[in-house]
Amino acid sequence: MSHWRLRPARPEDAPALVPLIDAAGSGLPLAAWRSEAAEGESASARGAAAIASPTAWLSHRCMTLAVDAPGDLLGVLGLRRLVPRQRALADKGDIWAPLVPLLELERIAGAAHIVNALAVVPEARRRGLGRALLEAALSKTRSEGGRDLVLIAASDNPALSLYRKMGFQQRAQRPAAALSGFQYPGADWLLMARRA
């Protein structure tokens, strides 16, 4: 497990990415895909189709993977540039309720790059992959002329200590929205930020 490399995600990686993306989002991605799934389509299949799409909000095109020598998936980094929102969300009724606090935090972040997914498979944790993926995010942010890197994490996320060690500081906090049929593990979403 000590030999790994980073590579861009490809559409064919999508099915293997579903559980990692769901873990990165504290279960919210699977709940979203469940709400978007067609009749007879599983949430996982909907998620894989979305990740494989070049235009989805969590497209493979914005992901970097950590893989081992045989090519098995060890971790994922999703990174995109935020488009600043000038105003608060006016009509929250048109937005899926669990996304409202996340969109509010993105608005607070302003013009920044955002880590919208970061996860490592359980058997590869505590080996420096999370740090390496965050270093890749910082490097890419700088290479694209970005000044700030932000991420949104659940208040009970065990990786908060890593984020703080890497210089991320809490900038804002919003309570997680309740959702019927979805057991959210944390109480709040935290906006963490640092200079790239």
TIKOL-466481 format. One record per residue (C-alpha): x, y, z; residue in three letters. Coordinates in Angstrom, 1 decimal. Last residue first. Example, Ala and Ser with C-alpha at 12.3 -4.5 7.8 and 13.67 -1.06 7.14 Angstrom:
{mivo {13.7 -1.1 7.1} ser}
{mivo {12.3 -4.5 7.8} ala}
This chain:
{mivo {-3.2 28.6 -1.4} ala}
{mivo {-4.4 30.7 1.5} arg}
{mivo {-6.7 28.9 3.9} arg}
{mivo {-10.4 28.1 4.4} ala}
{mivo {-12.8 25.9 6.3} met}
{mivo {-16.6 26.3 6.0} leu}
{mivo {-18.2 24.1 8.7} leu}
{mivo {-21.5 22.2 8.2} trp}
{mivo {-23.3 21.5 11.4} asp}
{mivo {-25.0 18.8 13.6} ala}
{mivo {-23.2 15.8 12.2} gly}
{mivo {-24.3 12.2 11.3} pro}
{mivo {-27.2 13.0 8.9} tyr}
{mivo {-29.7 10.2 8.9} gln}
{mivo {-31.7 10.6 5.8} phe}
{mivo {-35.2 9.3 5.4} gly}
{mivo {-36.8 12.8 6.0} ser}
{mivo {-34.2 15.5 5.6} leu}
{mivo {-33.1 17.9 8.3} ala}
{mivo {-30.9 20.8 7.2} ala}
{mivo {-27.4 20.9 8.6} ala}
{mivo {-26.7 24.0 10.8} pro}
{mivo {-24.4 26.6 9.2} arg}
{mivo {-20.8 27.5 10.2} gln}
{mivo {-18.3 30.1 9.0} ala}
{mivo {-14.6 30.8 8.5} arg}
{mivo {-13.0 27.9 10.3} gln}
{mivo {-9.3 27.7 9.7} gln}
{mivo {-7.3 25.5 7.3} phe}
{mivo {-3.6 25.6 7.9} gly}
{mivo {-2.6 22.0 7.1} met}
{mivo {-2.8 20.9 10.7} lys}
{mivo {-6.3 22.3 10.8} arg}
{mivo {-7.4 20.2 7.8} tyr}
{mivo {-5.8 17.1 9.3} leu}
{mivo {-7.6 17.7 12.7} ser}
{mivo {-10.9 18.2 10.8} leu}
{mivo {-10.4 14.7 9.1} ala}
{mivo {-12.5 13.0 11.9} pro}
{mivo {-15.6 14.8 10.5} asn}
{mivo {-17.9 15.7 13.4} asp}
{mivo {-18.6 19.3 12.4} ser}
{mivo {-19.3 18.1 8.8} ala}
{mivo {-16.9 19.6 6.3} ala}
{mivo {-16.9 22.3 3.7} ile}
{mivo {-13.7 23.1 1.9} leu}
{mivo {-11.9 26.2 0.9} val}
{mivo {-8.7 27.1 -1.0} leu}
{mivo {-7.9 30.8 -1.5} asp}
{mivo {-5.7 32.7 -4.0} arg}
{mivo {-6.3 31.0 -7.3} gly}
{mivo {-4.1 31.6 -10.3} gly}
{mivo {-4.8 28.3 -11.9} glu}
{mivo {-1.4 26.9 -10.9} ser}
{mivo {-2.0 28.1 -7.3} arg}
{mivo {-5.3 26.2 -7.1} thr}
{mivo {-3.7 23.1 -8.7} lys}
{mivo {-0.9 23.1 -6.1} ser}
{mivo {-3.3 23.6 -3.2} leu}
{mivo {-5.5 20.8 -4.4} ala}
{mivo {-2.5 18.5 -5.0} ala}
{mivo {-1.4 19.3 -1.4} glu}
{mivo {-4.9 18.3 -0.3} leu}
{mivo {-4.6 15.0 -2.1} leu}
{mivo {-1.2 14.3 -0.5} ala}
{mivo {-2.5 15.1 3.0} arg}
{mivo {-5.4 12.7 2.5} gly}
{mivo {-3.0 10.1 1.1} leu}
{mivo {-0.6 10.4 4.0} gly}
{mivo {-0.8 6.8 5.3} arg}
{mivo {-3.4 7.3 8.1} arg}
{mivo {-6.1 5.9 5.8} arg}
{mivo {-5.5 3.2 3.2} ala}
{mivo {-7.7 0.5 4.6} glu}
{mivo {-10.6 2.9 5.1} pro}
{mivo {-10.8 4.1 1.5} val}
{mivo {-9.7 7.8 1.3} val}
{mivo {-12.1 10.7 0.8} ala}
{mivo {-12.1 14.3 -0.3} leu}
{mivo {-14.9 15.8 -2.3} ala}
{mivo {-16.0 19.4 -3.0} asn}
{mivo {-12.6 20.9 -2.3} val}
{mivo {-13.3 24.5 -3.3} ile}
{mivo {-11.3 27.0 -5.3} his}
{mivo {-12.1 30.5 -4.3} ala}
{mivo {-14.0 33.6 -5.3} ala}
{mivo {-16.6 33.9 -2.6} gly}
{mivo {-16.4 31.6 0.4} ala}
{mivo {-19.5 33.2 1.9} ile}
{mivo {-21.5 32.2 -1.2} arg}
{mivo {-20.2 28.6 -0.8} glu}
{mivo {-21.3 28.6 2.8} leu}
{mivo {-24.8 29.6 1.7} glu}
{mivo {-24.8 26.9 -0.9} leu}
{mivo {-23.9 24.3 1.7} leu}
{mivo {-26.6 25.6 4.1} pro}
{mivo {-29.2 25.3 1.2} val}
{mivo {-28.2 21.9 -0.1} leu}
{mivo {-30.2 19.9 2.5} pro}
{mivo {-33.4 21.8 1.5} ala}
{mivo {-33.3 20.9 -2.2} trp}
{mivo {-33.5 24.4 -3.8} ile}
{mivo {-36.7 25.9 -5.3} asp}
{mivo {-38.1 26.9 -1.9} gly}
{mivo {-34.8 28.7 -1.1} lys}
{mivo {-36.0 31.7 -3.1} asp}
{mivo {-33.5 34.6 -2.6} ala}
{mivo {-30.2 32.8 -1.8} leu}
{mivo {-28.0 35.6 -0.6} ala}
{mivo {-26.5 37.9 -3.2} arg}
{mivo {-23.3 38.4 -5.0} gln}
{mivo {-22.6 34.7 -5.7} arg}
{mivo {-19.0 34.0 -6.5} pro}
{mivo {-18.3 31.3 -9.1} val}
{mivo {-16.3 28.7 -7.2} leu}
{mivo {-13.4 26.9 -8.9} arg}
{mivo {-13.5 23.2 -8.7} arg}
{mivo {-11.8 20.4 -6.8} leu}
{mivo {-12.8 16.8 -6.1} gly}
{mivo {-10.1 14.6 -4.5} leu}
{mivo {-10.5 10.9 -4.4} val}
{mivo {-8.8 8.0 -2.6} gly}
{mivo {-7.4 4.5 -2.7} leu}
{mivo {-8.8 3.2 -6.1} leu}
{mivo {-7.0 0.1 -7.4} asp}
{mivo {-4.6 0.7 -10.3} gly}
{mivo {-2.3 -2.3 -9.8} pro}
{mivo {0.4 0.1 -8.4} ala}
{mivo {-2.1 1.9 -6.0} asp}
{mivo {-4.4 4.7 -7.0} val}
{mivo {-5.0 8.2 -5.7} ala}
{mivo {-7.6 9.9 -7.8} leu}
{mivo {-8.1 13.4 -9.0} thr}
{mivo {-11.6 14.7 -9.7} met}
{mivo {-13.0 17.7 -11.5} cys}
{mivo {-13.6 15.9 -14.8} arg}
{mivo {-15.2 13.0 -13.0} his}
{mivo {-18.2 15.2 -12.6} ser}
{mivo {-19.6 16.1 -9.2} leu}
{mivo {-21.9 19.0 -10.3} trp}
{mivo {-22.6 17.0 -13.5} ala}
{mivo {-21.3 18.3 -16.9} thr}
{mivo {-18.8 15.7 -18.1} pro}
{mivo {-21.1 12.9 -17.1} ser}
{mivo {-19.4 9.8 -15.5} ala}
{mivo {-20.0 11.2 -12.0} ile}
{mivo {-23.7 11.6 -12.8} ala}
{mivo {-24.1 8.2 -14.3} ala}
{mivo {-22.3 6.6 -11.3} ala}
{mivo {-24.6 8.6 -8.9} gly}
{mivo {-27.8 7.4 -10.7} arg}
{mivo {-26.5 3.8 -10.6} ala}
{mivo {-25.8 4.2 -6.9} ser}
{mivo {-29.2 5.7 -6.2} ala}
{mivo {-30.8 2.7 -7.9} ser}
{mivo {-32.9 3.1 -11.0} glu}
{mivo {-36.3 1.3 -11.1} gly}
{mivo {-38.2 4.6 -11.5} glu}
{mivo {-35.7 7.3 -12.3} ala}
{mivo {-33.2 8.4 -9.7} ala}
{mivo {-33.0 12.1 -8.7} glu}
{mivo {-34.1 11.8 -5.1} ser}
{mivo {-31.9 8.7 -4.6} arg}
{mivo {-29.0 10.7 -6.2} trp}
{mivo {-29.5 13.4 -3.6} ala}
{mivo {-29.6 10.9 -0.7} ala}
{mivo {-26.5 9.2 -2.1} leu}
{mivo {-24.7 12.6 -2.3} pro}
{mivo {-25.7 13.5 1.3} leu}
{mivo {-24.1 10.5 3.0} gly}
{mivo {-21.4 12.5 4.8} ser}
{mivo {-20.4 14.2 1.6} gly}
{mivo {-16.9 12.5 1.4} ala}
{mivo {-18.5 9.2 2.3} ala}
{mivo {-20.9 9.5 -0.6} asp}
{mivo {-18.1 10.5 -3.0} ile}
{mivo {-16.1 7.4 -1.8} leu}
{mivo {-19.1 5.1 -2.2} pro}
{mivo {-19.9 6.4 -5.7} val}
{mivo {-16.2 6.4 -7.0} leu}
{mivo {-16.1 2.7 -7.9} ala}
{mivo {-19.0 3.2 -10.3} pro}
{mivo {-17.5 6.3 -11.8} ala}
{mivo {-14.0 5.1 -12.7} asp}
{mivo {-15.1 4.4 -16.3} glu}
{mivo {-15.7 8.1 -16.8} pro}
{mivo {-12.1 8.9 -16.0} arg}
{mivo {-10.5 10.4 -12.9} ala}
{mivo {-7.1 12.2 -13.3} pro}
{mivo {-4.1 10.5 -11.8} arg}
{mivo {-2.2 10.5 -8.5} leu}
{mivo {0.2 7.7 -7.6} arg}
{mivo {0.6 4.9 -5.0} trp}
{mivo {3.3 2.7 -3.6} his}
{mivo {3.0 2.3 0.2} ser}
{mivo {0.0 0.0 0.0} met}
